[in-house]
């Protein structure tokens, strides 16, 4: 598989979904608190990164694809600037609808020597006003007409209110746009008619209401029936990824054998790479391979990261060399 930079630059993706701010508080632990049997973290640095749908968009933009991010956020705090975070990822703020009544979703992870000590979530399920929903719908209808692929990154933080999701999907289908979905919850019928839905294994089994002993092929048939999707890509951690389609036999790729540093954001990277592949005209099977390669790079680094073109090409070439050696 070869990725052409020019094709990437000439493609476009619209990412819609829940915008999350990832906050990392890093430090060292040298003692246990005398007040309670908990470690005392001596803070050394604090950083803010894009998470959720914004991380998906950042990964698309990092490869040179024209990327639009449609999301809703509250007002940035004095600790970080959303505009600066977006600009550093080559994303524009113009399609982020700011509502002062909404509290930004922030996940704060306390880290010591590369290990998670604690995560604190700041979130409040928003109630979008009719005016805000009208703005979202109008902006979506404008943007979707100009892009090759649409991505829904659902973190169940309130962006995909039922009426918003229904209208987005219906409008995109009428324009024959391919919609890729990273789902949340167990009611997958709300994503009915999407091109591809990408749950992880745990999410897939839960949505299909199956216990873990159920063959994954049975789970896939249930979910394809529920969603009427063309494709179902189940990410399976150490077991790799498996692609199911209504009309074709399952395809599978093994996970890379490597040390895992951090799984945070790996699903976002996989979704982004799948979308990038489809946007440049690659097959869904090639998209799965690209998603697998991209997520293998993401888990080798700390926190939400964007995979670069050079990293991707280097890993792809390495894979091709290993295949040639294996064949000989």
N, C-alpha and C positions, 0 to 999 in steps of 0.2 A: 504494500500500500504506500502511495506517495501523496503527500500533501503539497499543493501548489500555493505559494504565498499570494499570487495574483488572484487565484480563485477565492481564497479566503477574504481578501480585501474587497472583492466584488460581491460578496454575499452579505446577508443581513438577517438579524435575529431580534425578535421582540421577546423579552423576558418579563413576565408579570408575576407578582406574588408578594409574599410577606418580607419586608425589609427588616433585617435584624442587625444590631450592632454587637459585635463580639469584642469584649473588653478582657484583656489579659493583664493580671497583676502577678508579676514574677518576683521571686525572692529566694531566700535561703532559710532553711529551718535548722536551728542550732540548739534548740531546747524545747522542753515541754512547759506549757503554761502552769504556773503555781495555782492558778485560779480554777482550772479544770484540766482533765487529762486530754488536752488538745495541743497540737504543735503551734508554736509561735512563728509566724512568717515574717522575716525581716525583708521588707519591700525594697527591691532594687530598681524596678522599672514598671511602667504602666503603658500599655499600648491599646489602640482601638483599631479594629478591622471591620470590613464589610462582611456580613453573614447573610444566611438565608438566600432569598432571591437575588440579592445584590452580589453575593459570592458567585452564584451561577453566571450572572451577567459579567462580572469581572473576569471569569475564566474564558468566556466567549471573546470579550474585548482583548484579552491578552494575546490571542492568536491572530489579531488583526481584523476580525470580523466586525462590521458595523453593528453595534449593539445598542438597543434601546431598552431602558429599564422603566417599567411602569409600576409604581408602588405608592403607598401612602405612609407618611411618617409624621410624628409629632415634631416639635421644635427641638433642635439640637441643644444639648446642655453646654455649659461653659467648658466642659472637659474635652469635648471633641467637636469638630466641624464636619457635618455630613457632606457639605460641598467639597471640602478638601479631600475627604476619603474617596468620593466619587471621581474627582479630577485625577487623583493619583492612580485610579484604575481605568482611566480613559473613558469614563462614563459622564453623561451630562445630567444635570440636576433638573432640567426643564420638565421632565415627565414624572417627577416626584411631587405628589400633591401633599402639601403641608397643611395639617389641621391642628390648631393649637389645643383643641380639646382632647387630642389623642396622645397617649404616653408612648414614647419610643420604646421598642422592645430591645432590651439590653441583656445579654448573657455575660456575666462576669465570671471568669475562671481564674482561680488562684493556683499558681504553679510554683513548684519548688523542684529544682534539678530536673526539669522536664516532666515531672509527674503532677497530675491533677490532685489537688488537696480538697477543693470545694468548688461548687458552681452555684452562683446566686443569680436567679432570673428576676428581672424587672419587667412585668408585662401586665396588661389589663386589656381584656377583650373589648375592642372598640365597637361602638354603634355608629355606623356611617349614616350621616344625614342624607336625605333625598337629594340635596344639592350636590353633595360630594359624589354620590353614586352616579348622578347625571354627568358630572365632570369625568369620572372614570370611564364611563361608557363612551362618551364623546371622544376622549383621547384615544381609547382603544380602537374605535372605528376608524380614526384617522391614521394611526400608526400601522395597524395590521395590514392595510392595503399596500404598504411599501416594502414589506419584509418577505423573506423566503420561508422562514420557520417561526412558529410561536411556541413559547415555553411557559408552562404554568408550574411555578414552584410554590407548593402549598405546605405551609408549616402550621396551619390551623391557628394563625394569630389574628384572623379577622378579615384579611383582604378579600378572600373568596366568599363573600356573603352569597347566599343561594341565588339571588337575582342577578348578581354580578357574574358569577360563574356560568349560569345558564345563558345569559346574553352573550358573553364572550365566546363560549363554545359554539353557539348557534350562528353567530355572525361569522366566525372563522370558517365554519363548515360551509356556509353559503359561498364564501370566497374560495373554497377548496384549498385552504391553508392547512398544512400539517401541524397538528398540535401535539406536543410532547408534555406529559404530565408526571410530576413527582408527587404522588398522592399522600393524603393524610386521612386518618380515621378509618372507619370500616364500611362506609356507604359509598362504594365505588360507582354506583349507578349515576351519581352526580357528574361523573366524568364521561358519560356515555357518548360515543362517537368520536373520541380522540384518536389520533393516529397511533400513538404508542404511550403506554403507561408503565412507569418504572418504580415499582415498590421494592423494598428489600425483602428478604425471605420471611422474616418475622411479620412484617406488615401484610405480605401476601397471604400467609396462612390465616392470620386474624381476619382479614377482609373476606376470605372464602369460608370462614367459620369451620376450619378444619384443624384437627390436632396434628402434631408434628410427625406422626407415623403415616399420615396420608401421602401417597406418592405425589411428587411435585407436578406431574403431568395432569393429575386430577384437579389439583389446585388451579393450574393454568386454564383448564377448560372452564371451570366455574367463573374465573375472573374475566376471561374473554367473552363469555356469554353475558355477564353482568354489564360489562363496559361497551361491548360491541366494538372494541378497539381492533385495529389491524394487527397490532403487535403488543406483546407483553414481555418486558425485559425484567427478570428477577435477579437482583444482585444478591450474592450469597456469601459475602465475606471470603473466608478462606477456601470456599468451594468454587469461587469464580462467578461467572454470570451465565444465565441461560435465557435464550430468546425463544419465545413461543409465538406462533402466528396461526391464524385461523385456517390457512390453506397449506402451510408448509410444515415439514418436520422440525422439531426443536433443534436449535444450534447452541453450542456451548463453548465457552472459553475458560480455561483454568486460570486461577489466580496466580500471580507471580510469587515465587518463593523468596521472601525477603523479610527483613526486620520491620516491624510496624512501629513507627514513632508516635503517630497520632491519627485517629480515624475521623477527627472533626473535619467536616467539609468534603469528605471523599465522595459522598453521594451527590453533592452539588457539582463537583468536578466531572463525575461520570455523566450527569445529565447535560452539562454544558458541552462536553465532547461529543455526545450523541447528537445534540442539536447542530453542532458545527459540521459534523459529517453529513447530515441530511441536507444542510443548507448549501453545501458545495456539490451535491448530487451523488454522494456515495450511497451505497446500499445500506439498509438497516443492519445487515450482518457486519459490514465494515464499521458501522457506527458502534456496534457492540465492542468490537476489537479496540477501536480508538478509546472508547469509554473505559475499558479495562486497563489499557496502557496509562491513560491519564490519571485514573484513580490510584494506580500503583505508584505513581510519582507523588501524588498528594499525600498518601499515608506515610511516605518516607520523610516528611517534614512536619514541623510543629504548627498547629493551628490551621486556619483557613488560608490556603495559598492558591495563587494562579499559576497554572502550568504554562510555560512558554513554548513557542514554536520550536526552538532549538532543542529543548528538553524532550519534547514529543518526538521529533525526528530522530534524535539520538537513540531513544528507547525503541522506536520502530525498527531502525536499522539493526540494532543489537538483536532484536527478536528474529529478524529475517536471516541474520547470520547464523543464529542458533538452529533455525529450521534447516538451513542448507547443510550445516554440519551433521545434524541428525539424519538427514536423508542420505548423506554419503557414508 
